[in-house]
Amino acid sequence: MQLKTTLRVLGVDLGDDGTIASIASRLDDLVWSVVDGRVCAAVIVDRPGDLVCRVVEAARRIEQCLRGSRVDRADEELVGVSDIAARVKLNRETIRSWATGSRGSGDFPAPVGSIGGGQRGTSKIWRWAEVNDWLDKSYALGDGYKYATQAEFAEINAYLARSEYLMTAVVQNGPSVPSSFSNPPNTSWRPRVAASFTGQSQGRALHALTSQFQGVQVGV
């Protein structure tokens, strides 16, 4: 089963002819959409071991090909009852009964939090990856994809945060970036990201990052 990870992309107008042309010529391996007013690009990979590397490579490629764009983060796709119902084309009461355990196997994934409040009350939200896996195993209603684990999401988003950190340093300080910028205090994520890359794939991913920051030392 293929793995899917969605990236949130800022500064991109999918109604712009130039943007569409760039996507068609250099980014057509990604699945583009607009969700709740946000532009998203989904990365589809065939092998689990390639996921982190392929996603960060795709993020760098987006920013290189689309002027003014920035990949904000990998989206964990948090969903509520209405969102789940829409995705599987069932009514909300069916989803709510599964979530409360009044119907179904009773092992529906635990919510990760809630939103709202006041007179309308709160609404629980779940990670779509966990709900999708449950739907697939329980009723064969999954969307046909596997998704990144929480650890993989953390690695990808830490990498993107590091990239944004360095870009900010270059913009604010020019090519001569103080050592405090090239060695920020929290870099404990880097060995885990490096461990996700193997051989030539690691070299390509690191080159994609370091080539954007001339004069900045980026080591792993």
Beta strands, then each sheet from edge to edge (+ up, - down):
strand 1: 3-10
strand 2: 31-35
strand 3: 38-45
strand 4: 70-75
strand 5: 78-79
strand 6: 113-116
strand 7: 122-127
strand 8: 146-147
sheet 1: 2+ 3- 1+ 4-
sheet 2: 2+ 3- 1+ 8+
sheet 3: 5+ 7- 6+
end
